[in-house]
Every structure is written in structure tokens, then in C-alpha cells.
Amino acid sequence: MPSVAEDKAITAAARADKDAQPLTPAQLKAMVPMKALRGRPKSDNKKLLVSVRYSPEVVAYFKSTGDGWQSRMDGVLQRYVHRHSKQA
């Protein structure tokens, strides 16, 4: 770590260089770790990761509908649950 005198000298040199200005307190406060910016955004509708076995015909059908087939499959199952939970 630099001493107080060295820190002042470094800061003065940085302020003298118009291309290398120190960050303002507001800029420092607005910074976010890169780790927080990676990956998919967090969903409000969290889903569970499970291992399930389906018949080959069911998987082949949904895959044949193109990208997003897993979400469509989830939608079909959600509608089934919705319909059948009202009857109970």
C-alpha cells in the first residue's frame, strides 16, 4: 500500500493527465462486480431442475416443434395441473 504522501503524488499525477482521471465517488458507488453481470437474468418464476423420463414419442414430438420445445412442454403440463387442480 502506498504511503499517504505517495497516494497524494499518484492522485496529483492522475489529475494532471486528462486521459486518466480518477473515478468520482459516484462512479465508484455505481460500479458492480463483473460476476453480477454474467449469465442469464434471475427469473421471478424459479423452476426446479429434475430428472424425468418421457416416452421417446413425446420427446420427439416436442423437439419437432423447434426451439423452445421444453417451455412448450412445461406449458402443456401447467395447463394440465391447472385444469385438474380445480376439480379436486
PDB file with one MODEL, atoms N, CA, C and O in Angstrom:
MODEL        1
ATOM      1  N   MET A   1       0.848  -1.177   0.000  1.00  0.00           N
ATOM      2  CA  MET A   1       0.000   0.000   0.000  1.00  0.00           C
ATOM      3  C   MET A   1       0.895   1.243   0.000  1.00  0.00           C
ATOM      4  O   MET A   1       1.898   1.294   0.713  1.00  0.00           O
ATOM      5  N   PRO A   2       0.525   2.240  -0.803  1.00  0.00           N
ATOM      6  CA  PRO A   2       1.326   3.464  -0.812  1.00  0.00           C
ATOM      7  C   PRO A   2       1.120   4.253   0.477  1.00  0.00           C
ATOM      8  O   PRO A   2       0.079   4.167   1.128  1.00  0.00           O
ATOM      9  N   SER A   3       2.136   5.015   0.816  1.00  0.00           N
ATOM     10  CA  SER A   3       2.013   5.890   1.982  1.00  0.00           C
ATOM     11  C   SER A   3       1.071   7.043   1.622  1.00  0.00           C
ATOM     12  O   SER A   3       0.679   7.191   0.464  1.00  0.00           O
ATOM     13  N   VAL A   4       0.715   7.848   2.605  1.00  0.00           N
ATOM     14  CA  VAL A   4      -0.174   8.980   2.365  1.00  0.00           C
ATOM     15  C   VAL A   4       0.459   9.937   1.353  1.00  0.00           C
ATOM     16  O   VAL A   4      -0.216  10.429   0.449  1.00  0.00           O
ATOM     17  N   ALA A   5       1.763  10.198   1.513  1.00  0.00           N
ATOM     18  CA  ALA A   5       2.465  11.109   0.592  1.00  0.00           C
ATOM     19  C   ALA A   5       2.497  10.524  -0.829  1.00  0.00           C
ATOM     20  O   ALA A   5       2.279  11.243  -1.804  1.00  0.00           O
ATOM     21  N   GLU A   6       2.771   9.213  -0.938  1.00  0.00           N
ATOM     22  CA  GLU A   6       2.790   8.573  -2.255  1.00  0.00           C
ATOM     23  C   GLU A   6       1.398   8.593  -2.903  1.00  0.00           C
ATOM     24  O   GLU A   6       1.272   8.810  -4.108  1.00  0.00           O
ATOM     25  N   ASP A   7       0.366   8.367  -2.100  1.00  0.00           N
ATOM     26  CA  ASP A   7      -1.000   8.386  -2.617  1.00  0.00           C
ATOM     27  C   ASP A   7      -1.347   9.772  -3.153  1.00  0.00           C
ATOM     28  O   ASP A   7      -1.976   9.891  -4.204  1.00  0.00           O
ATOM     29  N   LYS A   8      -0.940  10.819  -2.434  1.00  0.00           N
ATOM     30  CA  LYS A   8      -1.199  12.190  -2.888  1.00  0.00           C
ATOM     31  C   LYS A   8      -0.461  12.468  -4.191  1.00  0.00           C
ATOM     32  O   LYS A   8      -1.007  13.118  -5.082  1.00  0.00           O
ATOM     33  N   ALA A   9       0.771  11.984  -4.312  1.00  0.00           N
ATOM     34  CA  ALA A   9       1.553  12.187  -5.527  1.00  0.00           C
ATOM     35  C   ALA A   9       0.917  11.445  -6.709  1.00  0.00           C
ATOM     36  O   ALA A   9       0.850  11.972  -7.819  1.00  0.00           O
ATOM     37  N   ILE A  10       0.458  10.235  -6.461  1.00  0.00           N
ATOM     38  CA  ILE A  10      -0.197   9.452  -7.515  1.00  0.00           C
ATOM     39  C   ILE A  10      -1.484  10.153  -7.959  1.00  0.00           C
ATOM     40  O   ILE A  10      -1.742  10.281  -9.156  1.00  0.00           O
ATOM     41  N   THR A  11      -2.286  10.603  -6.997  1.00  0.00           N
ATOM     42  CA  THR A  11      -3.543  11.285  -7.309  1.00  0.00           C
ATOM     43  C   THR A  11      -3.277  12.573  -8.084  1.00  0.00           C
ATOM     44  O   THR A  11      -3.983  12.874  -9.047  1.00  0.00           O
ATOM     45  N   ALA A  12      -2.252  13.343  -7.666  1.00  0.00           N
ATOM     46  CA  ALA A  12      -1.921  14.591  -8.370  1.00  0.00           C
ATOM     47  C   ALA A  12      -1.482  14.302  -9.801  1.00  0.00           C
ATOM     48  O   ALA A  12      -1.851  15.032 -10.721  1.00  0.00           O
ATOM     49  N   ALA A  13      -0.699  13.246  -9.996  1.00  0.00           N
ATOM     50  CA  ALA A  13      -0.249  12.887 -11.340  1.00  0.00           C
ATOM     51  C   ALA A  13      -1.435  12.447 -12.201  1.00  0.00           C
ATOM     52  O   ALA A  13      -1.503  12.782 -13.383  1.00  0.00           O
ATOM     53  N   ALA A  14      -2.357  11.707 -11.616  1.00  0.00           N
ATOM     54  CA  ALA A  14      -3.527  11.248 -12.358  1.00  0.00           C
ATOM     55  C   ALA A  14      -4.412  12.421 -12.751  1.00  0.00           C
ATOM     56  O   ALA A  14      -4.936  12.459 -13.864  1.00  0.00           O
ATOM     57  N   ARG A  15      -4.580  13.377 -11.845  1.00  0.00           N
ATOM     58  CA  ARG A  15      -5.416  14.551 -12.153  1.00  0.00           C
ATOM     59  C   ARG A  15      -4.789  15.424 -13.223  1.00  0.00           C
ATOM     60  O   ARG A  15      -5.499  16.120 -13.950  1.00  0.00           O
ATOM     61  N   ALA A  16      -3.479  15.396 -13.329  1.00  0.00           N
ATOM     62  CA  ALA A  16      -2.787  16.188 -14.346  1.00  0.00           C
ATOM     63  C   ALA A  16      -2.943  15.570 -15.736  1.00  0.00           C
ATOM     64  O   ALA A  16      -2.808  16.267 -16.741  1.00  0.00           O
ATOM     65  N   ASP A  17      -3.223  14.277 -15.797  1.00  0.00           N
ATOM     66  CA  ASP A  17      -3.398  13.575 -17.069  1.00  0.00           C
ATOM     67  C   ASP A  17      -4.884  13.559 -17.416  1.00  0.00           C
ATOM     68  O   ASP A  17      -5.665  12.857 -16.774  1.00  0.00           O
ATOM     69  N   LYS A  18      -5.277  14.334 -18.435  1.00  0.00           N
ATOM     70  CA  LYS A  18      -6.701  14.436 -18.772  1.00  0.00           C
ATOM     71  C   LYS A  18      -7.294  13.106 -19.251  1.00  0.00           C
ATOM     72  O   LYS A  18      -8.512  12.937 -19.205  1.00  0.00           O
ATOM     73  N   ASP A  19      -6.475  12.169 -19.704  1.00  0.00           N
ATOM     74  CA  ASP A  19      -6.957  10.872 -20.173  1.00  0.00           C
ATOM     75  C   ASP A  19      -7.025   9.820 -19.069  1.00  0.00           C
ATOM     76  O   ASP A  19      -7.485   8.705 -19.311  1.00  0.00           O
ATOM     77  N   ALA A  20      -6.578  10.154 -17.875  1.00  0.00           N
ATOM     78  CA  ALA A  20      -6.552   9.170 -16.781  1.00  0.00           C
ATOM     79  C   ALA A  20      -7.056   9.797 -15.492  1.00  0.00           C
ATOM     80  O   ALA A  20      -6.356   9.795 -14.479  1.00  0.00           O
ATOM     81  N   GLN A  21      -8.259  10.331 -15.528  1.00  0.00           N
ATOM     82  CA  GLN A  21      -8.822  10.961 -14.335  1.00  0.00           C
ATOM     83  C   GLN A  21      -9.284   9.906 -13.332  1.00  0.00           C
ATOM     84  O   GLN A  21      -9.819   8.869 -13.724  1.00  0.00           O
ATOM     85  N   PRO A  22      -9.077  10.167 -12.034  1.00  0.00           N
ATOM     86  CA  PRO A  22      -9.577   9.222 -11.024  1.00  0.00           C
ATOM     87  C   PRO A  22     -11.104   9.167 -11.057  1.00  0.00           C
ATOM     88  O   PRO A  22     -11.769  10.131 -11.439  1.00  0.00           O
ATOM     89  N   LEU A  23     -11.630   8.044 -10.658  1.00  0.00           N
ATOM     90  CA  LEU A  23     -13.083   7.893 -10.614  1.00  0.00           C
ATOM     91  C   LEU A  23     -13.654   8.744  -9.486  1.00  0.00           C
ATOM     92  O   LEU A  23     -13.052   8.881  -8.420  1.00  0.00           O
ATOM     93  N   THR A  24     -14.821   9.306  -9.744  1.00  0.00           N
ATOM     94  CA  THR A  24     -15.501  10.090  -8.707  1.00  0.00           C
ATOM     95  C   THR A  24     -16.165   9.128  -7.724  1.00  0.00           C
ATOM     96  O   THR A  24     -16.366   7.959  -8.052  1.00  0.00           O
ATOM     97  N   PRO A  25     -16.507   9.597  -6.528  1.00  0.00           N
ATOM     98  CA  PRO A  25     -17.208   8.725  -5.581  1.00  0.00           C
ATOM     99  C   PRO A  25     -18.515   8.159  -6.161  1.00  0.00           C
ATOM    100  O   PRO A  25     -18.871   7.013  -5.889  1.00  0.00           O
ATOM    101  N   ALA A  26     -19.225   8.970  -6.962  1.00  0.00           N
ATOM    102  CA  ALA A  26     -20.467   8.479  -7.573  1.00  0.00           C
ATOM    103  C   ALA A  26     -20.171   7.355  -8.560  1.00  0.00           C
ATOM    104  O   ALA A  26     -20.918   6.379  -8.620  1.00  0.00           O
ATOM    105  N   GLN A  27     -19.091   7.475  -9.338  1.00  0.00           N
ATOM    106  CA  GLN A  27     -18.718   6.426 -10.285  1.00  0.00           C
ATOM    107  C   GLN A  27     -18.325   5.146  -9.545  1.00  0.00           C
ATOM    108  O   GLN A  27     -18.703   4.047  -9.949  1.00  0.00           O
ATOM    109  N   LEU A  28     -17.571   5.295  -8.469  1.00  0.00           N
ATOM    110  CA  LEU A  28     -17.168   4.124  -7.681  1.00  0.00           C
ATOM    111  C   LEU A  28     -18.391   3.426  -7.082  1.00  0.00           C
ATOM    112  O   LEU A  28     -18.459   2.197  -7.052  1.00  0.00           O
ATOM    113  N   LYS A  29     -19.355   4.219  -6.607  1.00  0.00           N
ATOM    114  CA  LYS A  29     -20.553   3.648  -5.990  1.00  0.00           C
ATOM    115  C   LYS A  29     -21.395   2.901  -7.022  1.00  0.00           C
ATOM    116  O   LYS A  29     -22.039   1.908  -6.685  1.00  0.00           O
ATOM    117  N   ALA A  30     -21.400   3.366  -8.278  1.00  0.00           N
ATOM    118  CA  ALA A  30     -22.204   2.753  -9.332  1.00  0.00           C
ATOM    119  C   ALA A  30     -21.583   1.482  -9.897  1.00  0.00           C
ATOM    120  O   ALA A  30     -22.239   0.767 -10.655  1.00  0.00           O
ATOM    121  N   MET A  31     -20.350   1.189  -9.551  1.00  0.00           N
ATOM    122  CA  MET A  31     -19.673   0.013 -10.100  1.00  0.00           C
ATOM    123  C   MET A  31     -20.277  -1.275  -9.537  1.00  0.00           C
ATOM    124  O   MET A  31     -20.659  -1.336  -8.368  1.00  0.00           O
ATOM    125  N   VAL A  32     -20.356  -2.294 -10.383  1.00  0.00           N
ATOM    126  CA  VAL A  32     -20.874  -3.605  -9.981  1.00  0.00           C
ATOM    127  C   VAL A  32     -19.834  -4.655 -10.355  1.00  0.00           C
ATOM    128  O   VAL A  32     -19.200  -4.536 -11.404  1.00  0.00           O
ATOM    129  N   PRO A  33     -19.642  -5.676  -9.530  1.00  0.00           N
ATOM    130  CA  PRO A  33     -18.693  -6.726  -9.892  1.00  0.00           C
ATOM    131  C   PRO A  33     -19.089  -7.393 -11.205  1.00  0.00           C
ATOM    132  O   PRO A  33     -20.277  -7.582 -11.466  1.00  0.00           O
ATOM    133  N   MET A  34     -18.113  -7.751 -12.030  1.00  0.00           N
ATOM    134  CA  MET A  34     -18.387  -8.406 -13.312  1.00  0.00           C
ATOM    135  C   MET A  34     -19.193  -9.686 -13.117  1.00  0.00           C
ATOM    136  O   MET A  34     -20.023 -10.029 -13.959  1.00  0.00           O
ATOM    137  N   LYS A  35     -18.959 -10.384 -12.028  1.00  0.00           N
ATOM    138  CA  LYS A  35     -19.668 -11.633 -11.765  1.00  0.00           C
ATOM    139  C   LYS A  35     -21.179 -11.400 -11.739  1.00  0.00           C
ATOM    140  O   LYS A  35     -21.948 -12.272 -12.142  1.00  0.00           O
ATOM    141  N   ALA A  36     -21.608 -10.222 -11.264  1.00  0.00           N
ATOM    142  CA  ALA A  36     -23.035  -9.921 -11.182  1.00  0.00           C
ATOM    143  C   ALA A  36     -23.640  -9.679 -12.563  1.00  0.00           C
ATOM    144  O   ALA A  36     -24.858  -9.763 -12.717  1.00  0.00           O
ATOM    145  N   LEU A  37     -22.825  -9.384 -13.560  1.00  0.00           N
ATOM    146  CA  LEU A  37     -23.327  -9.084 -14.898  1.00  0.00           C
ATOM    147  C   LEU A  37     -23.362 -10.302 -15.806  1.00  0.00           C
ATOM    148  O   LEU A  37     -23.939 -10.242 -16.892  1.00  0.00           O
ATOM    149  N   ARG A  38     -22.758 -11.403 -15.385  1.00  0.00           N
ATOM    150  CA  ARG A  38     -22.681 -12.597 -16.222  1.00  0.00           C
ATOM    151  C   ARG A  38     -23.921 -13.459 -16.092  1.00  0.00           C
ATOM    152  O   ARG A  38     -24.645 -13.397 -15.098  1.00  0.00           O
ATOM    153  N   GLY A  39     -24.148 -14.260 -17.114  1.00  0.00           N
ATOM    154  CA  GLY A  39     -25.205 -15.254 -17.065  1.00  0.00           C
ATOM    155  C   GLY A  39     -26.573 -14.692 -17.378  1.00  0.00           C
ATOM    156  O   GLY A  39     -26.726 -13.522 -17.730  1.00  0.00           O
ATOM    157  N   ARG A  40     -27.557 -15.551 -17.240  1.00  0.00           N
ATOM    158  CA  ARG A  40     -28.932 -15.156 -17.516  1.00  0.00           C
ATOM    159  C   ARG A  40     -29.467 -14.329 -16.369  1.00  0.00           C
ATOM    160  O   ARG A  40     -29.045 -14.496 -15.224  1.00  0.00           O
ATOM    161  N   PRO A  41     -30.392 -13.440 -16.669  1.00  0.00           N
ATOM    162  CA  PRO A  41     -31.002 -12.676 -15.576  1.00  0.00           C
ATOM    163  C   PRO A  41     -31.790 -13.601 -14.652  1.00  0.00           C
ATOM    164  O   PRO A  41     -32.331 -14.616 -15.093  1.00  0.00           O
ATOM    165  N   LYS A  42     -31.851 -13.253 -13.398  1.00  0.00           N
ATOM    166  CA  LYS A  42     -32.604 -14.052 -12.434  1.00  0.00           C
ATOM    167  C   LYS A  42     -34.092 -13.940 -12.740  1.00  0.00           C
ATOM    168  O   LYS A  42     -34.603 -12.847 -12.984  1.00  0.00           O
ATOM    169  N   SER A  43     -34.772 -15.057 -12.725  1.00  0.00           N
ATOM    170  CA  SER A  43     -36.194 -15.095 -13.029  1.00  0.00           C
ATOM    171  C   SER A  43     -37.009 -14.997 -11.748  1.00  0.00           C
ATOM    172  O   SER A  43     -36.625 -15.534 -10.709  1.00  0.00           O
ATOM    173  N   ASP A  44     -38.144 -14.298 -11.838  1.00  0.00           N
ATOM    174  CA  ASP A  44     -39.070 -14.264 -10.706  1.00  0.00           C
ATOM    175  C   ASP A  44     -39.793 -15.596 -10.575  1.00  0.00           C
ATOM    176  O   ASP A  44     -40.259 -15.958  -9.495  1.00  0.00           O
ATOM    177  N   ASN A  45     -39.884 -16.325 -11.693  1.00  0.00           N
ATOM    178  CA  ASN A  45     -40.554 -17.617 -11.718  1.00  0.00           C
ATOM    179  C   ASN A  45     -39.485 -18.707 -11.731  1.00  0.00           C
ATOM    180  O   ASN A  45     -39.132 -19.232 -12.786  1.00  0.00           O
ATOM    181  N   LYS A  46     -38.980 -19.036 -10.557  1.00  0.00           N
ATOM    182  CA  LYS A  46     -37.906 -20.034 -10.477  1.00  0.00           C
ATOM    183  C   LYS A  46     -38.455 -21.422 -10.772  1.00  0.00           C
ATOM    184  O   LYS A  46     -39.541 -21.789 -10.324  1.00  0.00           O
ATOM    185  N   LYS A  47     -37.686 -22.178 -11.531  1.00  0.00           N
ATOM    186  CA  LYS A  47     -38.078 -23.540 -11.877  1.00  0.00           C
ATOM    187  C   LYS A  47     -37.128 -24.528 -11.208  1.00  0.00           C
ATOM    188  O   LYS A  47     -35.986 -24.193 -10.894  1.00  0.00           O
ATOM    189  N   LEU A  48     -37.603 -25.718 -10.999  1.00  0.00           N
ATOM    190  CA  LEU A  48     -36.811 -26.762 -10.361  1.00  0.00           C
ATOM    191  C   LEU A  48     -36.135 -27.623 -11.412  1.00  0.00           C
ATOM    192  O   LEU A  48     -36.729 -27.940 -12.443  1.00  0.00           O
ATOM    193  N   LEU A  49     -34.908 -27.994 -11.151  1.00  0.00           N
ATOM    194  CA  LEU A  49     -34.195 -28.911 -12.028  1.00  0.00           C
ATOM    195  C   LEU A  49     -34.476 -30.325 -11.538  1.00  0.00           C
ATOM    196  O   LEU A  49     -34.139 -30.681 -10.409  1.00  0.00           O
ATOM    197  N   VAL A  50     -35.099 -31.127 -12.402  1.00  0.00           N
ATOM    198  CA  VAL A  50     -35.424 -32.512 -12.048  1.00  0.00           C
ATOM    199  C   VAL A  50     -35.025 -33.425 -13.200  1.00  0.00           C
ATOM    200  O   VAL A  50     -34.840 -32.984 -14.334  1.00  0.00           O
ATOM    201  N   SER A  51     -34.902 -34.682 -12.883  1.00  0.00           N
ATOM    202  CA  SER A  51     -34.619 -35.682 -13.909  1.00  0.00           C
ATOM    203  C   SER A  51     -35.884 -36.501 -14.098  1.00  0.00           C
ATOM    204  O   SER A  51     -36.383 -37.116 -13.156  1.00  0.00           O
ATOM    205  N   VAL A  52     -36.401 -36.504 -15.327  1.00  0.00           N
ATOM    206  CA  VAL A  52     -37.652 -37.188 -15.626  1.00  0.00           C
ATOM    207  C   VAL A  52     -37.461 -38.013 -16.888  1.00  0.00           C
ATOM    208  O   VAL A  52     -36.707 -37.624 -17.779  1.00  0.00           O
ATOM    209  N   ARG A  53     -38.139 -39.149 -16.967  1.00  0.00           N
ATOM    210  CA  ARG A  53     -38.090 -39.976 -18.173  1.00  0.00           C
ATOM    211  C   ARG A  53     -39.427 -39.863 -18.896  1.00  0.00           C
ATOM    212  O   ARG A  53     -40.482 -40.111 -18.311  1.00  0.00           O
ATOM    213  N   TYR A  54     -39.375 -39.486 -20.177  1.00  0.00           N
ATOM    214  CA  TYR A  54     -40.566 -39.411 -21.018  1.00  0.00           C
ATOM    215  C   TYR A  54     -40.441 -40.435 -22.136  1.00  0.00           C
ATOM    216  O   TYR A  54     -39.338 -40.858 -22.481  1.00  0.00           O
ATOM    217  N   SER A  55     -41.569 -40.827 -22.694  1.00  0.00           N
ATOM    218  CA  SER A  55     -41.516 -41.765 -23.819  1.00  0.00           C
ATOM    219  C   SER A  55     -40.872 -41.062 -25.013  1.00  0.00           C
ATOM    220  O   SER A  55     -41.014 -39.850 -25.172  1.00  0.00           O
ATOM    221  N   PRO A  56     -40.170 -41.816 -25.843  1.00  0.00           N
ATOM    222  CA  PRO A  56     -39.485 -41.223 -26.994  1.00  0.00           C
ATOM    223  C   PRO A  56     -40.422 -40.446 -27.919  1.00  0.00           C
ATOM    224  O   PRO A  56     -40.025 -39.438 -28.505  1.00  0.00           O
ATOM    225  N   GLU A  57     -41.669 -40.917 -28.050  1.00  0.00           N
ATOM    226  CA  GLU A  57     -42.623 -40.241 -28.929  1.00  0.00           C
ATOM    227  C   GLU A  57     -42.947 -38.831 -28.422  1.00  0.00           C
ATOM    228  O   GLU A  57     -43.066 -37.890 -29.206  1.00  0.00           O
ATOM    229  N   VAL A  58     -43.086 -38.705 -27.105  1.00  0.00           N
ATOM    230  CA  VAL A  58     -43.408 -37.392 -26.514  1.00  0.00           C
ATOM    231  C   VAL A  58     -42.254 -36.430 -26.750  1.00  0.00           C
ATOM    232  O   VAL A  58     -42.467 -35.299 -27.188  1.00  0.00           O
ATOM    233  N   VAL A  59     -41.044 -36.867 -26.467  1.00  0.00           N
ATOM    234  CA  VAL A  59     -39.870 -36.005 -26.650  1.00  0.00           C
ATOM    235  C   VAL A  59     -39.684 -35.662 -28.124  1.00  0.00           C
ATOM    236  O   VAL A  59     -39.403 -34.512 -28.462  1.00  0.00           O
ATOM    237  N   ALA A  60     -39.837 -36.649 -29.000  1.00  0.00           N
ATOM    238  CA  ALA A  60     -39.684 -36.404 -30.442  1.00  0.00           C
ATOM    239  C   ALA A  60     -40.701 -35.379 -30.926  1.00  0.00           C
ATOM    240  O   ALA A  60     -40.365 -34.499 -31.719  1.00  0.00           O
ATOM    241  N   TYR A  61     -41.949 -35.486 -30.452  1.00  0.00           N
ATOM    242  CA  TYR A  61     -42.972 -34.537 -30.871  1.00  0.00           C
ATOM    243  C   TYR A  61     -42.588 -33.115 -30.465  1.00  0.00           C
ATOM    244  O   TYR A  61     -42.572 -32.207 -31.296  1.00  0.00           O
ATOM    245  N   PHE A  62     -42.283 -32.930 -29.190  1.00  0.00           N
ATOM    246  CA  PHE A  62     -41.986 -31.574 -28.726  1.00  0.00           C
ATOM    247  C   PHE A  62     -40.718 -31.027 -29.378  1.00  0.00           C
ATOM    248  O   PHE A  62     -40.665 -29.844 -29.714  1.00  0.00           O
ATOM    249  N   LYS A  63     -39.700 -31.859 -29.563  1.00  0.00           N
ATOM    250  CA  LYS A  63     -38.484 -31.401 -30.242  1.00  0.00           C
ATOM    251  C   LYS A  63     -38.779 -30.988 -31.687  1.00  0.00           C
ATOM    252  O   LYS A  63     -38.160 -30.064 -32.214  1.00  0.00           O
ATOM    253  N   SER A  64     -39.723 -31.675 -32.317  1.00  0.00           N
ATOM    254  CA  SER A  64     -40.053 -31.361 -33.718  1.00  0.00           C
ATOM    255  C   SER A  64     -40.724 -29.994 -33.854  1.00  0.00           C
ATOM    256  O   SER A  64     -40.827 -29.459 -34.958  1.00  0.00           O
ATOM    257  N   THR A  65     -41.180 -29.429 -32.733  1.00  0.00           N
ATOM    258  CA  THR A  65     -41.827 -28.114 -32.793  1.00  0.00           C
ATOM    259  C   THR A  65     -40.803 -26.978 -32.779  1.00  0.00           C
ATOM    260  O   THR A  65     -41.172 -25.807 -32.869  1.00  0.00           O
ATOM    261  N   GLY A  66     -39.521 -27.321 -32.667  1.00  0.00           N
ATOM    262  CA  GLY A  66     -38.459 -26.313 -32.767  1.00  0.00           C
ATOM    263  C   GLY A  66     -37.975 -25.787 -31.428  1.00  0.00           C
ATOM    264  O   GLY A  66     -38.311 -26.310 -30.365  1.00  0.00           O
ATOM    265  N   ASP A  67     -37.161 -24.718 -31.519  1.00  0.00           N
ATOM    266  CA  ASP A  67     -36.602 -24.107 -30.308  1.00  0.00           C
ATOM    267  C   ASP A  67     -37.707 -23.712 -29.342  1.00  0.00           C
ATOM    268  O   ASP A  67     -38.778 -23.264 -29.750  1.00  0.00           O
ATOM    269  N   GLY A  68     -37.432 -23.884 -28.073  1.00  0.00           N
ATOM    270  CA  GLY A  68     -38.415 -23.566 -27.049  1.00  0.00           C
ATOM    271  C   GLY A  68     -39.333 -24.732 -26.722  1.00  0.00           C
ATOM    272  O   GLY A  68     -40.338 -24.569 -26.030  1.00  0.00           O
ATOM    273  N   TRP A  69     -38.978 -25.919 -27.228  1.00  0.00           N
ATOM    274  CA  TRP A  69     -39.847 -27.085 -27.027  1.00  0.00           C
ATOM    275  C   TRP A  69     -40.008 -27.418 -25.558  1.00  0.00           C
ATOM    276  O   TRP A  69     -41.068 -27.895 -25.153  1.00  0.00           O
ATOM    277  N   GLN A  70     -38.982 -27.179 -24.746  1.00  0.00           N
ATOM    278  CA  GLN A  70     -39.090 -27.508 -23.320  1.00  0.00           C
ATOM    279  C   GLN A  70     -40.076 -26.566 -22.626  1.00  0.00           C
ATOM    280  O   GLN A  70     -40.832 -26.984 -21.749  1.00  0.00           O
ATOM    281  N   SER A  71     -40.062 -25.289 -23.028  1.00  0.00           N
ATOM    282  CA  SER A  71     -41.016 -24.332 -22.457  1.00  0.00           C
ATOM    283  C   SER A  71     -42.436 -24.686 -22.870  1.00  0.00           C
ATOM    284  O   SER A  71     -43.361 -24.578 -22.065  1.00  0.00           O
ATOM    285  N   ARG A  72     -42.618 -25.108 -24.120  1.00  0.00           N
ATOM    286  CA  ARG A  72     -43.952 -25.526 -24.563  1.00  0.00           C
ATOM    287  C   ARG A  72     -44.420 -26.757 -23.793  1.00  0.00           C
ATOM    288  O   ARG A  72     -45.591 -26.862 -23.427  1.00  0.00           O
ATOM    289  N   MET A  73     -43.511 -27.674 -23.553  1.00  0.00           N
ATOM    290  CA  MET A  73     -43.848 -28.877 -22.794  1.00  0.00           C
ATOM    291  C   MET A  73     -44.262 -28.475 -21.367  1.00  0.00           C
ATOM    292  O   MET A  73     -45.224 -29.014 -20.821  1.00  0.00           O
ATOM    293  N   ASP A  74     -43.545 -27.549 -20.788  1.00  0.00           N
ATOM    294  CA  ASP A  74     -43.879 -27.046 -19.455  1.00  0.00           C
ATOM    295  C   ASP A  74     -45.268 -26.400 -19.469  1.00  0.00           C
ATOM    296  O   ASP A  74     -46.047 -26.577 -18.532  1.00  0.00           O
ATOM    297  N   GLY A  75     -45.572 -25.658 -20.526  1.00  0.00           N
ATOM    298  CA  GLY A  75     -46.881 -25.021 -20.638  1.00  0.00           C
ATOM    299  C   GLY A  75     -48.007 -26.036 -20.688  1.00  0.00           C
ATOM    300  O   GLY A  75     -49.048 -25.843 -20.060  1.00  0.00           O
ATOM    301  N   VAL A  76     -47.805 -27.116 -21.429  1.00  0.00           N
ATOM    302  CA  VAL A  76     -48.821 -28.175 -21.510  1.00  0.00           C
ATOM    303  C   VAL A  76     -49.034 -28.781 -20.126  1.00  0.00           C
ATOM    304  O   VAL A  76     -50.174 -28.999 -19.715  1.00  0.00           O
ATOM    305  N   LEU A  77     -47.973 -29.049 -19.423  1.00  0.00           N
ATOM    306  CA  LEU A  77     -48.089 -29.631 -18.080  1.00  0.00           C
ATOM    307  C   LEU A  77     -48.741 -28.646 -17.104  1.00  0.00           C
ATOM    308  O   LEU A  77     -49.518 -29.053 -16.241  1.00  0.00           O
ATOM    309  N   GLN A  78     -48.432 -27.367 -17.238  1.00  0.00           N
ATOM    310  CA  GLN A  78     -49.064 -26.362 -16.363  1.00  0.00           C
ATOM    311  C   GLN A  78     -50.570 -26.301 -16.599  1.00  0.00           C
ATOM    312  O   GLN A  78     -51.345 -26.220 -15.646  1.00  0.00           O
ATOM    313  N   ARG A  79     -50.991 -26.339 -17.871  1.00  0.00           N
ATOM    314  CA  ARG A  79     -52.423 -26.317 -18.175  1.00  0.00           C
ATOM    315  C   ARG A  79     -53.115 -27.566 -17.602  1.00  0.00           C
ATOM    316  O   ARG A  79     -54.233 -27.487 -17.092  1.00  0.00           O
ATOM    317  N   TYR A  80     -52.443 -28.704 -17.693  1.00  0.00           N
ATOM    318  CA  TYR A  80     -52.994 -29.942 -17.142  1.00  0.00           C
ATOM    319  C   TYR A  80     -53.200 -29.798 -15.631  1.00  0.00           C
ATOM    320  O   TYR A  80     -54.262 -30.133 -15.107  1.00  0.00           O
ATOM    321  N   VAL A  81     -52.190 -29.306 -14.953  1.00  0.00           N
ATOM    322  CA  VAL A  81     -52.276 -29.132 -13.497  1.00  0.00           C
ATOM    323  C   VAL A  81     -53.379 -28.140 -13.151  1.00  0.00           C
ATOM    324  O   VAL A  81     -54.141 -28.364 -12.211  1.00  0.00           O
ATOM    325  N   HIS A  82     -53.469 -27.056 -13.896  1.00  0.00           N
ATOM    326  CA  HIS A  82     -54.491 -26.040 -13.635  1.00  0.00           C
ATOM    327  C   HIS A  82     -55.899 -26.623 -13.774  1.00  0.00           C
ATOM    328  O   HIS A  82     -56.758 -26.404 -12.920  1.00  0.00           O
ATOM    329  N   ARG A  83     -56.124 -27.368 -14.861  1.00  0.00           N
ATOM    330  CA  ARG A  83     -57.448 -27.965 -15.098  1.00  0.00           C
ATOM    331  C   ARG A  83     -57.806 -28.985 -14.024  1.00  0.00           C
ATOM    332  O   ARG A  83     -58.936 -29.021 -13.537  1.00  0.00           O
ATOM    333  N   HIS A  84     -56.820 -29.819 -13.660  1.00  0.00           N
ATOM    334  CA  HIS A  84     -57.119 -30.913 -12.743  1.00  0.00           C
ATOM    335  C   HIS A  84     -57.109 -30.483 -11.280  1.00  0.00           C
ATOM    336  O   HIS A  84     -57.716 -31.158 -10.449  1.00  0.00           O
ATOM    337  N   SER A  85     -56.463 -29.420 -10.949  1.00  0.00           N
ATOM    338  CA  SER A  85     -56.456 -28.978  -9.549  1.00  0.00           C
ATOM    339  C   SER A  85     -57.768 -28.282  -9.198  1.00  0.00           C
ATOM    340  O   SER A  85     -58.111 -28.206  -8.018  1.00  0.00           O
ATOM    341  N   LYS A  86     -58.519 -27.768 -10.187  1.00  0.00           N
ATOM    342  CA  LYS A  86     -59.827 -27.144  -9.924  1.00  0.00           C
ATOM    343  C   LYS A  86     -60.879 -28.213  -9.621  1.00  0.00           C
ATOM    344  O   LYS A  86     -61.838 -27.948  -8.896  1.00  0.00           O
ATOM    345  N   GLN A  87     -60.708 -29.404 -10.163  1.00  0.00           N
ATOM    346  CA  GLN A  87     -61.690 -30.474  -9.960  1.00  0.00           C
ATOM    347  C   GLN A  87     -61.567 -31.100  -8.588  1.00  0.00           C
ATOM    348  O   GLN A  87     -62.518 -31.714  -8.104  1.00  0.00           O
ATOM    349  N   ALA A  88     -60.431 -30.962  -7.959  1.00  0.00           N
ATOM    350  CA  ALA A  88     -60.211 -31.627  -6.662  1.00  0.00           C
ATOM    351  C   ALA A  88     -60.925 -30.943  -5.534  1.00  0.00           C
ATOM    352  O   ALA A  88     -60.835 -31.384  -4.389  1.00  0.00           O
TER     353      ALA A  88
ENDMDL
END
